[in-house]
Amino acid sequence: MAGMLERIKQFARSPQGRRTTEQVRRAAADPRRRAQAQQMLRKFGKRH
């Protein structure tokens, strides 16, 4: 498990990881995208 976390950390520090992080932040700030994410979470939450 520690190896997997280390790989994630390395990716987050890489230029591609930084770009991905920025894209996710922008998408999270968009109200329409946020509503889509909440709708999806509600949909999957009901399937327990």
Distance bins in CASP14 RR format, pairs under 12 A and 6 or more apart:
PFRMAT RR
TARGET T0000
AUTHOR 0000-0000-0000
RMODE 2
METHOD distances of the structure
MODEL  1
1 7 0 0 0 0 0 1 0 0 0 0 0
1 8 0 0 0 0 0 1 0 0 0 0 0
2 8 0 0 0 0 0 1 0 0 0 0 0
2 9 0 0 0 0 0 1 0 0 0 0 0
3 9 0 0 0 0 1 0 0 0 0 0 0
3 10 0 0 0 0 1 0 0 0 0 0 0
4 10 0 0 0 0 0 1 0 0 0 0 0
4 11 0 0 0 0 0 1 0 0 0 0 0
5 11 0 0 0 0 0 1 0 0 0 0 0
5 12 0 0 0 0 0 1 0 0 0 0 0
6 12 0 0 0 0 0 1 0 0 0 0 0
6 13 0 0 0 0 0 1 0 0 0 0 0
7 13 0 0 0 0 0 1 0 0 0 0 0
7 14 0 0 0 0 0 1 0 0 0 0 0
7 17 0 0 0 0 0 1 0 0 0 0 0
8 14 0 0 0 0 0 1 0 0 0 0 0
8 17 0 0 0 0 1 0 0 0 0 0 0
8 20 0 0 0 0 0 1 0 0 0 0 0
8 21 0 0 0 0 0 1 0 0 0 0 0
9 17 0 0 0 0 0 1 0 0 0 0 0
10 16 0 0 0 0 0 1 0 0 0 0 0
10 17 0 0 0 0 1 0 0 0 0 0 0
11 17 1 0 1 0 0 0 0 0 0 0 0
11 18 0 0 0 0 1 0 0 0 0 0 0
11 19 0 0 0 0 0 1 0 0 0 0 0
11 20 0 0 0 0 1 0 0 0 0 0 0
11 21 0 0 0 0 1 0 0 0 0 0 0
12 18 1 0 0 1 0 0 0 0 0 0 0
12 19 0 0 0 0 0 1 0 0 0 0 0
12 20 0 0 0 0 1 0 0 0 0 0 0
12 21 1 0 0 1 0 0 0 0 0 0 0
12 22 0 0 0 0 0 1 0 0 0 0 0
12 24 0 0 0 0 0 1 0 0 0 0 0
13 20 0 0 0 0 0 1 0 0 0 0 0
13 21 0 0 0 0 0 1 0 0 0 0 0
14 20 0 0 0 0 1 0 0 0 0 0 0
14 21 0 0 0 0 0 1 0 0 0 0 0
15 21 0 0 0 0 0 1 0 0 0 0 0
15 22 0 0 0 0 0 1 0 0 0 0 0
16 22 0 0 0 0 0 1 0 0 0 0 0
16 23 0 0 0 0 0 1 0 0 0 0 0
17 23 0 0 0 0 1 0 0 0 0 0 0
17 24 0 0 0 0 1 0 0 0 0 0 0
17 25 0 0 0 0 0 1 0 0 0 0 0
18 24 0 0 0 0 0 1 0 0 0 0 0
18 25 0 0 0 0 0 1 0 0 0 0 0
19 25 0 0 0 0 0 1 0 0 0 0 0
19 26 0 0 0 0 0 1 0 0 0 0 0
20 26 0 0 0 0 0 1 0 0 0 0 0
20 27 0 0 0 0 0 1 0 0 0 0 0
21 27 0 0 0 0 0 1 0 0 0 0 0
21 28 0 0 0 0 0 1 0 0 0 0 0
22 28 0 0 0 0 0 1 0 0 0 0 0
22 29 0 0 0 0 0 1 0 0 0 0 0
23 29 0 0 0 0 0 1 0 0 0 0 0
23 30 0 0 0 0 0 1 0 0 0 0 0
23 33 0 0 0 0 0 1 0 0 0 0 0
24 30 0 0 0 0 0 1 0 0 0 0 0
24 33 0 0 0 0 1 0 0 0 0 0 0
24 34 0 0 0 0 0 1 0 0 0 0 0
24 37 0 0 0 0 0 1 0 0 0 0 0
25 33 0 0 0 0 0 1 0 0 0 0 0
25 34 0 0 0 0 0 1 0 0 0 0 0
26 33 0 0 0 0 1 0 0 0 0 0 0
26 34 0 0 0 0 0 1 0 0 0 0 0
27 33 1 0 1 0 0 0 0 0 0 0 0
27 34 0 0 0 0 1 0 0 0 0 0 0
27 35 0 0 0 0 0 1 0 0 0 0 0
27 36 0 0 0 0 1 0 0 0 0 0 0
27 37 0 0 0 0 1 0 0 0 0 0 0
28 34 1 0 0 1 0 0 0 0 0 0 0
28 35 0 0 0 0 0 1 0 0 0 0 0
28 36 0 0 0 0 0 1 0 0 0 0 0
28 37 1 0 0 1 0 0 0 0 0 0 0
28 38 0 0 0 0 0 1 0 0 0 0 0
29 37 0 0 0 0 0 1 0 0 0 0 0
30 36 0 0 0 0 1 0 0 0 0 0 0
30 37 0 0 0 0 1 0 0 0 0 0 0
31 37 0 0 0 0 0 1 0 0 0 0 0
31 38 0 0 0 0 0 1 0 0 0 0 0
32 38 0 0 0 0 0 1 0 0 0 0 0
32 39 0 0 0 0 0 1 0 0 0 0 0
33 39 0 0 0 0 0 1 0 0 0 0 0
33 40 0 0 0 0 0 1 0 0 0 0 0
34 40 0 0 0 0 0 1 0 0 0 0 0
34 41 0 0 0 0 0 1 0 0 0 0 0
35 41 0 0 0 0 0 1 0 0 0 0 0
35 42 0 0 0 0 0 1 0 0 0 0 0
36 42 0 0 0 0 0 1 0 0 0 0 0
36 43 0 0 0 0 0 1 0 0 0 0 0
37 43 0 0 0 0 0 1 0 0 0 0 0
37 44 0 0 0 0 0 1 0 0 0 0 0
38 44 0 0 0 0 0 1 0 0 0 0 0
38 45 0 0 0 0 0 1 0 0 0 0 0
39 45 0 0 0 0 0 1 0 0 0 0 0
39 46 0 0 0 0 0 1 0 0 0 0 0
40 46 0 0 0 0 0 1 0 0 0 0 0
40 47 0 0 0 0 0 1 0 0 0 0 0
41 47 0 0 0 0 0 1 0 0 0 0 0
END
